[in-house]
């Protein structure tokens, strides 16, 4: 279902019915999708192994702690 910001205000009952039917509701602002409301309980996360950061530093020779310390840096390292 697609709805506008004005519809959220005046037709919330229809939006809630769509969520009850397990539909995703896209919110439009000036004709463009600004956000999406998903039904409760629906997972919108990806598995950890599919995250872009997973395995990024697998070729590093040092320990995990040393790598994380180097990545995070200190408070004044960026100066």
Buried (B, 14 or more C-beta within 10 A) or exposed (E): BEBBEEBBEEEEEBBEEBBEEEBBBBBBEEEEEEEEBEEEEEEEEEEEEEEEEEEEEEEEEEEEEEEEEEEEEEEEEEE
